[in-house]
Amino acid sequence: MPLFNYTVVDAKGKESKGAIQSADARTATAQLRLQSLFVVKIKVNGPDKNTGAGEGLSKDVNFSSLSDLLSVPARDLVFFFKQMSFMLRAGLPVLQALQLAETQNSGRLKNVITKMIKDIETGSQLSQAMAKYKEVFPLIAVNLMVAGETTGDIDAIFDRLATHLEKRVALKSQTINAMIYPAVVVVAAFGVVTFLVVKIIPAFAKFFAGRGRDLPPSTQFLIDASDFALKYGFYILGAVLLMIIGVVVAYNQPMGRLKIDGFLLRIPVIGKLLTHGAIAELTWSLSMMLRSGLTVFDALKIASNVMANRLISTKLKAASALILTGRDMASSIKTPAIPELVTQMISVGERTGTLDHVLLELGVFYEAQLQVGVKRLSAMIEPALILVIGGIVGFVYYAFFQALFQLAKG
């Protein structure tokens, strides 16, 4: 097994360095957490850079086969977490619970459970077995399991993970469903405009050109616009595609993603919805981790690795470092990307000793705000798009009949 060099901080804030042998960086980190040490940095010692070198828990982990790179559907993972929670509450040991879960699952998840059983039979802890399958078990699940093994509340950890994952899936579904109808209307609008430009308006132009008469300004504008679109349409489409490719390439770069995520949060209406969704997920995650026994430092560090928005993620990573200097959580996470209400309520929670409860209530509040915002956005977009399409079609009819009336008068 490779040797990893690490930098850790103990519960008193004292920093120390050392080395540990482990299968990968995530398993090494789990072993150190069992010793109540907070990992600041961990990297492989030697030329083998594919065994988990990197900082903290955010680097890739090797897998033994191509199938290990496949993810498991969220609904299957929720079912597995609920199974484990129920069987452990019933008094079954972890190994027997996994063996029963193996018979109730299929596909990729069953394969992973089988390997986890072998790991536990050879002496590994459950968190260490889970840490080998990053593409199946979220980072937050592995770290919560470490805390659960320390406190003996593994059944509660599985139950919280199932609830948390269900909320994440529901949150994502709400956002996606809200965008489906507007997307369909936009595609329909594009199809209508394309049909008018390619088929209808050129036929008008040909009909009126044979009359040898000057056309009304509105009709002439319509024909000129159609000619321009037909002549330069492919160039315009190519430019749009290049812009999209450029945005995708930039988004895959750390600095580019940071700027794009920050820009998305500033977009009117859309940015507010994205903020509400991100804050709901963040506060739920932090509440669950704190209730499970993780420190604020660990909770912020893990949250920084699981948040999708890079701007918020970067701020959380910086906040975790500020915690080690003695700062409170409220002042550490203060940033324009996080609403003032969140920092104020967190400050209240820290003063009263109810931080985990306050964070949970914030998650419920921002989930409700997201639902209201999604409904409001749908209500705004639907009539707006209908007006745009109706306006385009109405203008075509107006230009056409205006030309016909002029010809009839002549």
N, C-alpha and C positions, 0 to 999 in steps of 0.2 A: 504493500500500500504506500502511496506517496506521503511525503512529509510536508506539513503545512506550517508556515511561520504565521504567527498571529500577534495582534495588538489588542489587549482587552482592558476593560475598566471594571473594577470590583464595585460592590454596593456602596462603598465609601467614596468613590470617585477616583481611586488611585489607579494609575495606568501601569501596565506591565506587559512584557513581551515574552514569547516562548515559542515552542514548536510542539506539534501533535501529529500522530499518524492516524490517518482515516481514509475511508474510501473516496470521499470527495469533500469539497468545501462546505457544503450544507450539513453533511453528517458531522464534520469536525465542529462546526458552529453549534450544532445541537448538543454535542458532548460538552462543550465549554459552558453552554447555558445551564446544564445540569449542575455545574459547579458555581452557579450564581455569578457568572462572569458575563459582561456585556461586550460583544465582539465589535470592535471599531474597524479592524482591518484584518483580512486573512488572505494569504496567497500561497501557492504551491512553492516548495523549495526544491528547485531543480529544473531541468530542461523540458520536462513534460508539462506543457502549458495547457493541455486539454483535459486535465484531471480536476479542474474546478478552480483554477487560479482566478483571483479577482478580489474585489473588495466586498466585505460584508456578505450578504446572502443573495446578491443580485446577479451573479454570473451563472452561465450555463452549466449543467451537470451532464456527464457522459451517460449514455444508455447502451445497453448491451446489444440491442437489435433495432432495426428500423421501426418495428412496431411500437417500440417504447416512445417514439416521437409523436405518436398519435394521442390526441386528447380524448377525454371521456365526456360525453354529454352531461350537462349540468344536472339534468333530472336524474340520471343514473347515480351521480355523486351524492345528490341529496338523499336518494333512497338508501344508499350505502351508509351514510352518516346516521340516518334515522335507525337503520337496522342495528348498527353498532351501539347506539345510545340505548336502545330498548334492551338488547341482550346483556349489556354490561350492568344496567340497572337491575336486571333480573338476577344478577349474581354470577354470570358466566365469566370465566377468566378471558383475557384478551385473545389468547391463542385459539381457544374453543369458539369464541365469537367470530373470529376471522374464518375459521373452518366452516362454520355454518353459513356465513355470508358468502363464501366461495360457491356454495351450492345454489345460492339464490340469485347470483349475478352471472353475466355472460360477456363474451367479447373481450375487449381490451381491459376492462375493469377486473374481470375474473382472472385474467393473466397476471395482472399486477398483484391482486390479493394472494394468488398462489406463491408468487415470489416473496411477498411480505411474510407469509407463513414460514417459508424456509429461512428467511433472515431472523425471525424471532426464535425459531427452533435452534439456531446457532448462537443465540445469546444477545442479539440486537434488541434494542427497545423499539416500541412502536413508532416513536417520532423519527428514529434513525431509519427504520424501514420505509416510512413515508417520504423521508427526505430524498430518497433515491429516485423518486418519480415526480419530478418538478412539473412535468406537463400534465399530470393527473391531479396532484394535490397542490392547492394554492400555497404560496409562501406563508400566508397567515395561518393556514391549517397546521403546518409543521411546527411553527413556533408556539401556537396555542397548545399543541399536544405536548411539547416540552414542559410547558407550565402545568398542564394537567397531570403529567407523570410526577411532577414535583409535589403537587397538592393532593393527588389521589382522586381528582375529579374528572377522570377521562370521559365518563358517561355524559357529564354535563357539557364538556367541551364538544363532543360529537353532536349533541342536541343544539348547542349554540351555532356550530358550523352549518348545520342543516338549515336552521332558521335564517342565518346570515346569507347563505347562498341563494335561498329562495327569494329573499328580498332583492338581492342583486339582479337575479334573473327577471323578477317582476319589474324592477326599475328600468332595466334595459328594454324590456318588451313594451312598456308604456311609451318610452321615447321613440322606439322604432314604429310602433303602431300609429303614433301621432303623425309620423312623417309619410306614411304609406299613401293616404288619400291625396295630400298635396302633391306628392311625387307623380301619382297617376294623372292628376289634373294637368301638371306641367308637361308631362309627356304628350297628353292629348292636345294641349295647346300648341306644342311644337309641331305635332302631326297636322293639325288644322292649318297652321300658317304655311307649312311646307306644301301642303296640297294646293292652297290658294296661289302660292308663288309659282309653283311648277305647272299647274294645270289650268286654273281658272283665269288668273290675270293675263297670262300670255294669249289665251283665247279671246279675251276682251280686246287686247291690243291689236290682234289680227283683224277682228271685226271692225274696230273703229278706224284702223289705218286704211281700210278699203273705201271709207267714205270721204277721205280727203278733206276733212274738216278739222279745225282747231278744237282741242279738247279742253274741258274745264280744268282749272288748276288741280283740283282734288284727283281727278281721273289721271291727269298727266303725272302727278306725283306718285300715284299708285303704280303706274306702268314703269316709271323710272326706277322706283324702288325694287320692283320685280326684276327688271333687267340687271340692276346692280347685284342683286342676290344670286341670280343665275350665273352671272359672269364671274363673280368673286366668291361664290358660296363655298367652294372647296378650299380656297385659301383661308377663308374665315374659320371653317371647320378645322383645318389643319392647325391654325394658330391657337384655337381653343384647346385642341388635343395636346399641343405642346405645352400650353399653360398648365393643364391638368397633370401632365407627366412631370413638369417642373415642380409643382406643388408636392406631388407624391415623393419625388426624390428628396426634396428639401425636408419633408416630414420624417424621412428615415434617417436624417442627420440630427444629432443631439441639439445643436443650436437652432436649426430650422424648425424642429418640432416644438422647441420652447417658444419661439416667436409665433408660430402658427396657433398653438394652444392658447397663448396669451391673447392673440387677435380674436380667436373664436369667442372667448369670454367677454370681449368688448362689443360684440355684435348686438344691436338692439333686439330685444325679445329672445332671440335664439341664445345669446350669451347668458341671459338670466336663467333660462331653462337648464343649460349646461351647468351653470354654477349650482343651482338647486340640486340637480342630480348628483354632482360631485360631492357636495357638502353632506347630503343624506347618506351616501355611501361611506364617506370619511367618518362621520360621527357614529354611525352604526359600528363600523370596524373598531374604532377607538374604544367605544363603550364595551364591546364584547371582549376585547383584549384586556382592558383594565379589570373587568369583572372576573376574568379567568386568571388573574394574578400577575400579568405582565406589568413591568414598570412603564412609566410615561416615556422614558427614553426608548425602550424596546418597541412600544406601541407606535411611536412616531416614526421610528426607523423602518418598521415593517410597513406601515401605511404609505411611506414615501416610495416603497418598491411596488406597491400594488395599485396605486392611484393611476388612472389612465391619463389624466391631464398633467403634462410635464411641468407646467408652471407651478401648480399646487404641489406636485411631487417634489420639486426642487426646494420649495419653501419648507416643506415638512422635513426634508433631510437636513437643512440648515438648522431647523428648530430643534431637532434631536441633539445636535451638537451644543446648542445653547443651553439645553437642559443640564448638561454635564457641568456647566459653569455656574449653576445655581439659579438660573432664571426659571420663572414659573411658565406653565404651558401657555397661558393666555397671551402673555407678552411675546413668547417665542414664536408663535404662529401668526402674529399680527401682520397682515399684508392686505393690499387692496383686493386681491383675488378671493379673500375669505371675508364674508360679510361681518360687519361690526357686531351684529347681534350674537354671532357665534363666539367671538372672543369675550364679549361681556358675560355671556352665560357660562362660559368655561371658567372665567374668573370667579363667578359666584360659586360654581361647583367646587373649585379648589378651596375657597375660603370655608365652605360649609362641610367639606368632606363627602360630597355627593356627586363627584365628577362623573362617574360612570352612569348614574341615573340622568344627570343633566344632558350628557351626550346622547343617550338613548332618546330622550324627549326631543332634542334638536333633530335627530334623524327622522322621527315621526312627523315633526313640524315641516321639515323641508321636503319630505315625501309628499305631504298634502299640498304644499306649495307647488311642487312639480306637477301634480295631477291637475290642479287648477290652471296652471300655466299652459299645459299641453292642450287642455280643452279650449282655453281662450285662443291659443294660436290656431288651432283647427278652425274655430269659429271665424277668425280673422282672415285666414288664407282662403277658405272656400269661396266666400263672396268676392274677394279681391280677384282671384283667378277667373271666376266666372265673368266678372266685369271686364277683365282684360280680353278674354276670348270674345265675348259679346261685342266689345268695342271694335276689335279688329274686323270681325265679320260684318258688323254694322257699317263700318267705314267703307268696306268693299261694296256693299249694297248701295250706299249713298253715292259713291263715286260712279258706279255703273249706271244708276238711274238718272243721275244728273247729266251724264253724257247722252243718254237716250232722249231725255227731254229736250236737250239742246239741239240734237239732230232732228227731232220731231218738229221743233219750231222753225228750223231752217228749211 
